[in-house]
Amino acid sequence: MKILMITQNFYPELGSAANRMKVIFKHLIKRKHDVTVITTEPTYPNQALFEDRSYFDDEMLNQYEGYKIIRLIMRGKKQNKIIINRLLYYFEQYIKLRIFLNRHKDDYDCVYVTSPNIFLAWATLFFKKKDLTYILEIRDLWPDSVDQIKGINITFLMPLLRYLETKMYNAADKIVVNNKSFIPHIRNQLRTNKPIKFIPNGLEKEEIKDMQKYNDFTVIYSGNIGYAQDLSKIIQLTKSLNDQHINVMMIIYGVKAEEFRKSVAQLKYVTIKPAMSRQDCLTEISKCHVSLSILEGNDIFLSVLPGKITDAIGVGTLPVTNIGGHANEMINNEQLGIAIENAQVDALLTEIEYLKNNRKQYEKLQQNTKHFRNDNLLWESNIVKLEKFLKGEM
């Protein structure tokens, strides 16, 4: 198949969204598909991180730059605190994608567009060609997730945005989600019974780490500290762990990361490391005993399945989280770690101390993570399921 992928996040950016798109692109090519990806210059978590090109560390992908990896050159800046400027960036992206699609409307069999951001999906799906198959991948529920961010008021726009969201779902021929919790929300807005496929985030076999754990029990938080994360709880829990002489490692970036650093700078048992490559980060997660995922306490944020949870499970480190929804059910039903919906700091601390002091129970849960990973989270298996879905074979 000749496939066009459209995504805001892509290699070599950090985070689960960029890695997911990178892996799908690579494995579809390995399976002899002709794949082109439209994206932008890397900017996440910040543009300066990629200036020396050290993160361009995949030789297979590097050979496709400017050929099968096409990056839209943007005049505006995505990381902008002024909402109107950020909207202008997305509008510019929308226009440039429309121009590309018009020029290449006969070049592909299948278009695979991801959201967020939602403007790319609108630019693609609202101007469909009838003889192409359009697959929409949903990794977050926009506009609801934006509406829940503290300090951002888009209430007056919500009726229009919800209309466009519904139109987007109905315009797609098929839908892929990375979280089962999204399926009822989407189904409720569909006028016809469209195919929806759950493909979780995961790991490639070559990424699996079996590192020896640190001698001292260590808790890790890796990734973004932004608007969706509960900064106050993360700080409180870190201080509480420090009070109990439990080591905490933080590999962090994001708009609230600096505030966190200042709050815990003097804590003896806390180690803060800068953003690092996915491979290095997975190695550190694998050495730790517990991985934290702490989100803001509303239904939208608590219903997601953060990539840091699947990464932790994938390398045999137990997730401890305040998540709800499908992720909560998965962790508790499969006994992969600790998930207490909207949990307070004391409850999370108690569970971490229990895991620290009960080696037999810890090792049982850790063994469960390895079995679950092998059965559910390997990209080598899940790409086959995605490929069949794209072809209409399942």
N, C-alpha and C positions, 0 to 999 in steps of 0.2 A: 504493500500500500504506500501511496505518497501522502504523507501526513504533515500537516502544518500545526505546530504547537505554538500557543500564544500565552506568555506568562510574564508577569512583572518580575518575579524572583527566579534567579537562575545562577548557575555556576559563574564565578567562584564565590558568590555571596554566602554568608553564614546563615544558619537557621534551617529549620526543617522544610520550609516551603521550597527554598532554592535547591536543597539536596534532593527532595522528592522529584522535582522537574528534571534535574540533572540525571538521576537514575533512570527515570522513564525514558528520556531521550537516548541514553547510552544503550539500554537494553533493547529498545525497539530497533535501533540501528544494528545491534548484534544479531537480532532476529531477522535481518535482511530487509527491513523496511527503509524507505527513502524518507528521512525525517528532516524537516527544517524547523528551527525554533526562532520566533520573534521575541525579543526581550529588550532590555535597556542596558546601559553601562552599569556595572556593579556599584551599588550605593549602600547596601545593608550589611552591617549596622551603620557604617558611615563611609563616605567616598574616599577619605584619606587612607583608609586601611588597604586599599587596592592599588595605590600609586606605584609601589615598587614591584608589583606583579608576582610577589612570592606566593600569593594564594592561587595563582594560575598553575596548579601543580598536577594537572591531569593531562598527560601528553596526548591521549586519544582525543579528548575534547579540544585541546589547543589547535589541533590540525584542522578543525572545522570552523574556527573563528573567521568571520567575514565571508564564509561560504555556506555552511549549513547553520551557523549561529549568527544571526543578523541582529545587530543591536541598534535600536532607534536612538539617534542623537538628539538629546533633549536640551533646550535652552533654559528651561526652568529647573528648579531644584526640588526634589521630592521631600527631603528633610527640611521642612519649613514650618515654623510655629504659627505663622499667619495663615488662617484657614483659606482665605480667598486666594493666596498665592499657591497653596497646595492644590486647590481646585483648578486653578489655571494650568498647573503642571499636568493634571489628569486630563484636562480638556485638550492640551497640546498632544498628549499621548494618544488620545482618542482620534484626533484628526490625522496624525501621522500613520496610525494603524489603518484607518480607512483608506488612505492613499495607497498604502502597500497592498491591501486586499483588492482594491480595484485594479491595480496593475497586474496582479497575479491570480485573478479569479478563476482561471482555467488550469492552474498548475497542480492542484491537489485533489485527492479523493476524499480526504477526511480532515476536518479542522477540530483541534483539541484546544479549547480555551479555558483558562483557569480564573477563578475569582476567590479572594480578592486579588487585584483591585477590580471593582465592578465595572469600571469604564471600559476596560478591554473586552469584557464579555458583551457589553452593550454595543460597542463598535462592531463586533463580529456578528452577533446573533440577530440584531435588528435589521440587518441588510443581507440576509441569507441568499445563497444561490440554491435553487431547488434540487439540483442534481448532486449536491455534496451532503455528506453526513457530518452533523455538528454535535460534538460531545462537549458538554459543560462540566468542568470539575469544580466542586464547591469545597473549599477548605475552611470557610468561616461564613457566618450568616450576616452578610451586609444587607440592609443598613443597621440592623439591630445592634451589632457589636459596636459600631461607631456611636450610636445613640446612647449607649451605656457608659461611654468614657466620661469621667468627671471633668467638667470644665468645657465640654463641647455641647452646645445646644443646637440641635438640628430639628427640633420638634416641628417647626413650621414647614420643614421640607418632607417630613415623614410620609404624608399621604402620597405625594408624588413618587418618592423613593420606593415605597411599598408597591405602587402600581408598576414601576419599572422592574422591580425585583420579580414580581409575578409574571410579567411579560417575558422576562429573561428565561425563567424556568420553562415556560411554555414554548418558547422559540427553539429550545434545544431539542435535538432528536433523542439524545441519551444523556444521562447524568451520572457522574462518578462522585462519590463522597469519600472523605477519609475518616468519617465519624458516623456511626449508625444513628446517633442522636439527631442528626440533621434530617434523616429520611422522613419522619412524620411531618415536620415543618414544611418540607418541599411538597410532599404528597398532598397536603391540604390546599396547596395553591395550584395544582395541576388540573387542567380541564380534561385531559386524557391520561390513560394509564401508561406513562412512559417508563422505559427500562431504567432502573437505578441500580448501580453497582457499588458496593463497599470495597474499597481497596485501601487498607491501612498504610500509614507510614511504617517503614521497617528498616532492615539492614541488608546489605549484601553479605554474602558468605565471607568475602575477604575482609570485611569490617569487624567480624566477630572477634572479640577480645576475651582471653581467658587469663587475665593478669592476676597475680597473687595480690590479695587484699593487703592494705596497710596493716601493720601490726596493731596499731591503735585504731579503735572504732572511729570511722570518719564519715561525716555527712557532707554531701556535695549539693550545691545549687549551680547549675550551668545554664547559660543562655541569657535571654532578654529580661530586663526588669523595666517594664514600661507601663502603659496605661491599663493593661489587662491584669497585671500582677498586683497583689496586695502588699505594697511596700511596707506598711506598718506591721503586718503579721510577719513578714520575712525578717524585719529587723528585730522584732520581739522574740521570735523563735531562735534567731542566731544568738542573741544575748542570753537567752535561757539555756541553750546548749553550751555556750561558753561557761556559764555559771556552774554547769554540771561537769565541767572539764572534758567535754566532748569536742573533738576536732571538727571544724567546719571549713570546707574549701569552697570558694566562690570563684567561678569563671564567668564573668558577667559583662554585659554591655547594655545599652539602652538609655532612654531619656531620664530614667530615675536611678541609674547605676551610681552616679557620682554622689547623690544624696545618701545612698546606702553605704558607700565607702566611708564617707565622713562620719556616719553614725556608729560604725564598728571599728574605726581605725585603731583604737587602743586595746582591743580585745585580744587576750593572749592566745586563745585557741582558734582564732580565725585567720585563715590565709586567703588573700585575694589575689587572683591571677588575671591577666588581661585576656581579651578574646584570642582564641587560637583556632587552628584548622580543625575540621571535623575529626580527622584521624587522631590528632593529639588530644582532643577533648574526650573522645570515646575511650582512649587509653586511661585518662584520669578518672572518668566515671567508673570504669571497670575496676579500678583499684580501691574505690570507696565502697562502703557498705550500704549506704542509703542515699537516694537521690530525691530532692525536694521539688515539688511543683505546687506553688501557692498562688491561687488566683483570687481576683476580686469576687466578693460574695453576691453575685447576681446570677440569675438563671442562664443568661446568654454565655457569660464567661465560664461558668461552672460546667456547662454542657459540652465543652470542647474536649479534644483528645490531644494534648500537647505532645510535640515530637520528643521532648525530653523524657516523657514517660515511656514511649516505645524504645527509645535509645537505651534507657536504663535497663528495661526488661531484656533487651537484646544482648547486653553485655553482663548479665547476671548480677545487677545491682537492684536492690528493692526500692520501688517508688513509695514515697510517703506523701500524701496529697490531700487537699480539701476539695477535690473534684467531685462532681456529681455525674448524672447521666450514664451513658454507655460505658465510659471509662471507669466509673465507680463500680458498676456491675462487673466489668471484665476483671478488674483487680481483685475484687472480693470473691467473686464466684470461682475464679481460677486460682485463688490464693497466691497472688503474685507480689503482695506487699500490703500497704495500709492505705485505704481510701475512706475518709469520713467527710461526707458532704458538708461544706461550709464550716469545717471544724475550727474551733478556737485553738490558740497556741498551747494551752495546757494539755488538751487532748492529744495533739500531735506529739508534744514532748513526751508524754507518758508512753505512747506507742513506740517512739524511737528508743527510749530507755529500756522498754521491754525487749525489743529486738537485740539491743546491745547486751543484755544480761541473760538471754536465752538462746544460746548458740544452736541447740538442737532445732528449735523452731525456725531460727533464721536460715539454717542450712536446708530445711525442708522447703521453705518458700523460695529460696534461691534455686533449688533444683526444679521447682515448678516453672520458674521464669525460663529456664533453658528448654524445657519441653514445649512450653507455649511459643517461644520464639521459633523453634524449628517447625512447628505445625502451622504457624500463622503469620510470621513477620519477615520471612525471607523474600527478598525481591525476586530472586531467581524463580520462585514459585508463583508469586503474585503477578509478575509481568505476563505470565502465560494466561492467567485469568483476565487481565486487562486486555491483552491482545485478542482473545476470543470474544470479549465484549465489544471491542471495536469492530470486529468482523461480523458481529451478529450471530455468533455461534453459541452464545449462552446469555 
